[in-house]
Amino acid sequence: VKSSFESATPGGGPPMTDEAIVSMVRKKLKDATLVSYSEIASCAERAGRHRLATMLLDLEENASDQVPLLLSMGEFELALRKSLESSHMDLIYLTLFHMERTMPPDDVRRVLHSEPQYAEAIHLLATFYIATHADSSKLDNIWHEVSSANHDVLTSFTERNTDEKLKKLKDAMAKYNSAKLPINAKLTEEHMELLMEQRKLDDKATGGPNVVYVGMSLSDTIRHLCMDAAREPKSLQVAAAIAKKFKVPEKRFYRVKIKALAETLQWDTLHKKTPPCGFKAFAIACLHQGEKGQAESYASRITQPDEKFDTLVHLQMWTAALDMAVKLKDPDKLSSVRNNCPLPDIHAQIDHAAQQLGFI
């Protein structure tokens, strides 16, 4: 069999085709358990029969014999497929690293993205690069732009240096734009703008020595600025300016502001202006700080009936909630008080009111 590769005319007859030789080899090796297809394929390769060697290797069942020879023959895609089919990690990485050493980056990228089944190889190689802190260009070479951009955004969160954070986000924004994902690009740009605002706050030590704004969410940035107003009243203006710049809805801004002012017991500041979100949020924020008197004061200023009733129940002002339910002649509100209130005397009053109103 081996000598036939060199002469390609066994028995002095006409040259044998690759297919004919493969058929002959399969018959001869049918019962020959000590000879592998990879050995015969190696002989075929040395004899210059590259296509024949590839065909023979495709019959080899032992991936450990198959893959290294495929790599030496330059059959990178077939080697990758066979190594993945074997699920042998050493062979997969052997193939990937060999491809990386011997192929141009664009060719490696083309091969890895040529078949869906190669996604596992991309994942393994990316995992290795990330674990070993490889240069980011290596990841860019194997990932599509979107995957690379997503990775840039994620790693920016763990980067301690603000300039490096901004650099990664800038790269991500460019990749999103290139991939025609304008929304992702815009969100990334806004995050960069927030980081730059936060860096200004940190440079001015706006929140004091123990507060670092870089890395906070937008809501937390606003909340800490409002809390800092207890020390520096101008921080409220800064919070409002940031909320306006990033188009935070007014109701959302006030909810964050109310919670922050209540947490820092800035009651005078809370009293200054009627909020667009209503007084319920004020009352609940006060209750959470143990200021039930303040909470009841805000509850009394609510004019919308349903909102006022819900607030009274939330504050466990059972008598006031019962009186309101009776005044509105609302059986659902009576049931709500009964279901939430644990006091037997209130239950008795509810039952009596229900009878008087003809509900039972």
VMD Tcl script that draws the C-alpha trace (Angstrom):
set ca {
  {0.00 0.00 0.00}
  {2.78 2.40 0.98}
  {4.83 1.74 -2.12}
  {1.80 2.34 -4.33}
  {1.73 5.99 -3.26}
  {5.21 6.55 -4.58}
  {4.72 4.81 -7.88}
  {0.99 5.56 -8.13}
  {0.94 2.59 -10.55}
  {0.82 -0.57 -8.40}
  {1.52 -3.71 -10.41}
  {2.77 -1.62 -13.32}
  {-0.77 -0.73 -14.35}
  {-2.27 2.70 -15.02}
  {-2.16 5.33 -12.24}
  {-4.71 4.76 -9.49}
  {-7.08 7.52 -8.51}
  {-7.23 8.74 -4.95}
  {-10.67 7.19 -4.56}
  {-9.42 3.81 -5.80}
  {-6.49 3.84 -3.39}
  {-8.75 4.76 -0.46}
  {-11.03 1.86 -1.36}
  {-8.04 -0.49 -1.57}
  {-6.65 0.71 1.77}
  {-9.99 0.26 3.50}
  {-10.14 -3.36 2.29}
  {-6.56 -4.10 3.33}
  {-6.95 -2.49 6.78}
  {-10.33 -4.05 7.46}
  {-8.81 -6.67 9.76}
  {-5.45 -4.98 10.43}
  {-5.92 -3.55 13.91}
  {-2.26 -2.62 14.43}
  {-2.05 -0.20 11.49}
  {-3.79 3.18 11.59}
  {-5.10 5.30 8.77}
  {-2.93 8.16 10.03}
  {0.25 6.15 9.28}
  {-0.89 5.48 5.72}
  {-2.00 9.10 5.33}
  {1.45 10.25 6.46}
  {3.04 8.14 3.73}
  {0.63 9.57 1.17}
  {1.54 13.10 2.23}
  {5.27 12.36 1.93}
  {4.61 10.96 -1.52}
  {3.00 14.23 -2.52}
  {-0.53 12.83 -2.55}
  {-2.05 15.59 -0.39}
  {-5.68 15.03 -1.36}
  {-5.32 11.31 -0.78}
  {-3.77 11.91 2.64}
  {-6.69 14.11 3.60}
  {-9.19 11.49 2.47}
  {-7.42 8.79 4.47}
  {-7.24 10.95 7.58}
  {-10.97 11.49 7.40}
  {-11.27 7.73 8.08}
  {-9.02 7.87 11.15}
  {-11.08 7.42 14.33}
  {-8.35 8.44 16.78}
  {-8.36 12.25 16.88}
  {-4.99 12.33 18.67}
  {-3.40 10.76 15.57}
  {-5.60 12.60 13.13}
  {-5.43 16.26 14.19}
  {-1.63 16.83 14.41}
  {-1.11 15.41 10.91}
  {-3.94 17.53 9.51}
  {-2.28 20.60 10.99}
  {1.10 19.70 9.50}
  {-0.63 19.33 6.13}
  {-2.21 22.79 6.45}
  {-5.74 21.38 6.66}
  {-6.68 23.79 9.45}
  {-10.45 23.77 9.02}
  {-10.64 19.98 8.96}
  {-8.33 19.80 11.98}
  {-10.56 22.24 13.84}
  {-13.69 20.27 12.98}
  {-12.16 16.96 14.02}
  {-10.78 18.36 17.29}
  {-14.18 19.82 18.18}
  {-15.91 16.54 17.33}
  {-13.52 14.74 19.70}
  {-14.31 17.18 22.58}
  {-10.62 16.82 23.50}
  {-9.63 20.19 24.99}
  {-5.91 19.72 24.41}
  {-6.48 19.00 20.73}
  {-8.85 21.95 20.34}
  {-6.36 24.37 21.90}
  {-3.50 22.76 19.92}
  {-5.43 23.47 16.73}
  {-6.39 27.01 17.70}
  {-2.88 28.00 18.79}
  {-1.37 26.43 15.66}
  {-3.81 28.41 13.51}
  {-2.97 31.57 15.43}
  {0.77 31.06 14.86}
  {0.65 30.13 11.20}
  {-2.32 32.01 9.72}
  {-2.94 35.73 9.20}
  {-5.47 37.11 11.75}
  {-8.07 37.76 9.05}
  {-7.86 34.14 7.90}
  {-8.26 32.85 11.46}
  {-11.32 35.05 11.86}
  {-12.74 33.86 8.54}
  {-12.36 30.20 9.50}
  {-13.81 30.62 12.98}
  {-16.89 32.37 11.63}
  {-17.38 30.13 8.60}
  {-19.49 27.50 10.40}
  {-21.92 27.70 13.37}
  {-20.24 24.64 14.92}
  {-17.05 26.68 15.43}
  {-18.77 28.92 18.00}
  {-17.41 26.69 20.77}
  {-13.87 27.27 19.53}
  {-14.42 31.05 19.54}
  {-15.74 30.83 23.10}
  {-12.78 28.73 24.30}
  {-10.21 30.99 22.67}
  {-11.90 34.14 24.00}
  {-12.06 32.62 27.49}
  {-8.32 31.89 27.32}
  {-7.50 35.43 26.16}
  {-9.61 36.97 28.93}
  {-8.16 34.69 31.63}
  {-4.58 35.44 30.56}
  {-5.23 39.19 30.09}
  {-4.15 38.99 26.47}
  {-4.00 42.11 24.34}
  {-7.50 43.25 23.39}
  {-6.55 43.10 19.71}
  {-6.55 39.31 19.97}
  {-10.20 39.36 21.00}
  {-11.01 41.80 18.23}
  {-9.45 39.39 15.73}
  {-11.78 36.50 16.61}
  {-14.99 38.25 17.62}
  {-17.59 39.97 15.52}
  {-17.80 43.71 16.16}
  {-20.87 43.40 18.40}
  {-19.33 40.72 20.63}
  {-16.14 42.74 20.87}
  {-18.08 45.91 21.70}
  {-20.09 44.11 24.38}
  {-16.87 42.85 25.92}
  {-15.39 46.36 25.92}
  {-18.43 47.67 27.78}
  {-18.34 44.86 30.36}
  {-14.63 45.20 31.04}
  {-14.99 48.96 31.42}
  {-16.96 48.31 34.61}
  {-14.05 46.45 36.21}
  {-11.39 48.91 35.01}
  {-10.24 51.14 37.87}
  {-8.62 53.87 35.83}
  {-11.21 56.32 34.50}
  {-9.22 57.11 31.36}
  {-9.06 53.40 30.57}
  {-12.80 53.10 31.19}
  {-13.44 55.90 28.72}
  {-11.06 54.38 26.16}
  {-12.86 51.03 26.26}
  {-16.24 52.71 25.94}
  {-15.02 54.84 23.04}
  {-13.83 51.69 21.25}
  {-17.18 50.02 21.95}
  {-19.10 53.01 20.59}
  {-17.09 52.92 17.35}
  {-17.78 49.20 16.94}
  {-21.50 49.64 17.58}
  {-21.60 52.39 14.96}
  {-19.72 50.19 12.52}
  {-22.22 47.37 13.18}
  {-25.08 49.83 12.53}
  {-26.43 49.69 16.09}
  {-27.07 53.40 16.76}
  {-29.04 52.84 19.98}
  {-26.19 50.85 21.56}
  {-23.73 53.50 20.40}
  {-25.86 56.30 21.88}
  {-26.24 54.53 25.23}
  {-22.48 53.97 25.35}
  {-21.87 57.64 24.56}
  {-24.22 58.68 27.37}
  {-22.39 56.40 29.78}
  {-19.13 58.08 28.78}
  {-20.69 61.49 29.46}
  {-21.85 60.30 32.89}
  {-18.35 59.08 33.71}
  {-16.89 62.46 32.76}
  {-19.43 64.25 34.97}
  {-18.64 61.86 37.82}
  {-14.92 62.48 37.41}
  {-15.54 66.22 37.76}
  {-17.45 65.58 40.99}
  {-14.65 63.41 42.35}
  {-12.01 65.96 41.37}
  {-13.90 68.58 43.39}
  {-14.46 66.11 46.25}
  {-18.13 67.03 45.95}
  {-19.37 64.20 48.13}
  {-16.66 64.47 50.73}
  {-13.58 62.25 51.18}
  {-15.53 58.99 51.50}
  {-17.69 59.24 48.37}
  {-16.45 58.18 44.93}
  {-18.89 59.02 42.15}
  {-17.10 57.31 39.26}
  {-18.79 53.96 38.69}
  {-22.13 54.88 40.25}
  {-25.38 54.56 38.35}
  {-27.16 57.75 37.30}
  {-29.78 57.33 40.05}
  {-27.13 56.74 42.72}
  {-25.20 59.79 41.53}
  {-28.28 61.98 41.93}
  {-29.16 60.37 45.26}
  {-25.71 60.96 46.76}
  {-25.70 64.56 45.56}
  {-29.06 65.14 47.26}
  {-27.78 63.49 50.43}
  {-24.69 65.70 50.30}
  {-26.98 68.75 50.38}
  {-27.06 68.30 54.16}
  {-23.40 69.35 54.08}
  {-23.34 71.50 50.95}
  {-26.76 72.91 49.86}
  {-25.48 73.66 46.33}
  {-25.31 69.91 45.70}
  {-29.07 69.97 45.07}
  {-28.52 72.30 42.12}
  {-25.83 70.00 40.76}
  {-28.18 67.02 41.11}
  {-30.92 68.89 39.24}
  {-28.50 69.89 36.47}
  {-27.33 66.29 35.98}
  {-30.92 65.04 35.97}
  {-31.75 67.60 33.28}
  {-28.69 66.80 31.19}
  {-29.48 63.09 31.12}
  {-33.21 63.71 30.63}
  {-34.33 62.03 33.83}
  {-38.15 62.24 34.07}
  {-39.22 64.81 36.65}
  {-41.22 62.33 38.72}
  {-38.33 59.89 38.84}
  {-35.93 62.67 39.86}
  {-38.20 63.74 42.69}
  {-38.65 60.19 43.97}
  {-34.88 59.77 44.18}
  {-34.51 63.23 45.74}
  {-37.26 62.65 48.32}
  {-35.74 59.36 49.45}
  {-32.28 60.92 49.77}
  {-33.52 63.96 51.73}
  {-35.53 61.74 54.07}
  {-32.54 59.44 54.66}
  {-30.46 62.44 55.70}
  {-33.31 64.03 57.73}
  {-33.43 67.18 55.59}
  {-37.04 67.94 56.55}
  {-36.83 71.67 55.91}
  {-35.70 71.06 52.34}
  {-38.50 68.55 51.85}
  {-41.12 71.13 52.88}
  {-39.98 73.76 50.38}
  {-41.81 72.65 47.24}
  {-44.82 70.57 46.23}
  {-43.41 67.64 44.25}
  {-44.79 66.57 40.85}
  {-44.93 62.97 42.08}
  {-47.37 63.82 44.88}
  {-47.01 63.55 48.65}
  {-47.38 59.77 48.92}
  {-43.69 59.27 48.17}
  {-42.87 61.87 50.85}
  {-45.00 60.07 53.43}
  {-43.51 56.65 52.69}
  {-39.94 58.01 52.74}
  {-40.58 59.58 56.14}
  {-42.10 56.37 57.47}
  {-39.03 54.39 56.40}
  {-36.90 56.74 58.51}
  {-39.14 56.21 61.55}
  {-40.67 59.68 61.28}
  {-44.33 58.70 61.49}
  {-45.38 62.20 62.54}
  {-43.81 63.66 59.39}
  {-45.40 60.87 57.34}
  {-48.87 61.60 58.71}
  {-48.37 65.29 58.01}
  {-47.68 64.56 54.33}
  {-50.57 62.08 54.14}
  {-52.96 64.83 55.23}
  {-51.83 66.97 52.27}
  {-52.79 64.36 49.65}
  {-55.93 65.38 47.76}
  {-56.46 62.48 45.35}
  {-58.82 60.01 47.15}
  {-57.34 56.69 45.99}
  {-53.77 57.87 46.56}
  {-54.67 59.21 50.00}
  {-56.43 55.99 51.00}
  {-53.50 53.83 49.84}
  {-51.13 56.05 51.82}
  {-53.24 55.80 54.99}
  {-53.24 52.01 54.72}
  {-49.47 51.99 54.06}
  {-48.95 54.15 57.18}
  {-51.31 51.86 59.16}
  {-53.54 54.81 59.99}
  {-56.49 52.44 60.33}
  {-59.07 54.80 61.80}
  {-58.43 57.46 59.16}
  {-58.49 54.83 56.40}
  {-61.79 53.44 57.75}
  {-63.34 56.89 57.95}
  {-62.34 57.59 54.36}
  {-63.75 54.26 53.12}
  {-67.06 55.01 54.86}
  {-67.13 58.55 53.50}
  {-66.56 57.25 49.97}
  {-69.06 54.41 50.54}
  {-66.57 52.05 48.93}
  {-66.92 48.33 49.87}
  {-63.54 47.47 48.32}
  {-61.79 50.01 50.52}
  {-63.59 48.66 53.60}
  {-62.39 45.17 52.70}
  {-58.86 46.48 52.18}
  {-58.77 47.96 55.69}
  {-60.17 44.74 57.18}
  {-57.67 42.54 55.34}
  {-54.67 44.65 56.33}
  {-55.57 45.74 59.85}
  {-54.91 43.26 62.70}
  {-56.97 45.15 65.34}
  {-60.25 43.47 66.45}
  {-61.95 46.74 67.43}
  {-61.35 48.14 63.93}
  {-62.81 44.92 62.49}
  {-65.95 45.48 64.59}
  {-66.25 49.05 63.34}
  {-65.86 47.87 59.75}
  {-68.58 45.24 60.16}
  {-70.91 47.80 61.68}
  {-70.20 50.30 58.88}
  {-70.79 47.62 56.25}
  {-74.19 46.88 57.76}
  {-75.09 50.55 57.95}
  {-74.15 51.04 54.31}
  {-76.06 47.94 53.26}
  {-73.03 46.00 52.05}
  {-73.92 42.94 54.16}
}
mol new
graphics top color blue
foreach p $ca { graphics top sphere $p radius 0.5 }
foreach p [lrange $ca 0 end-1] q [lrange $ca 1 end] { graphics top cylinder $p $q radius 0.2 }
display resetview
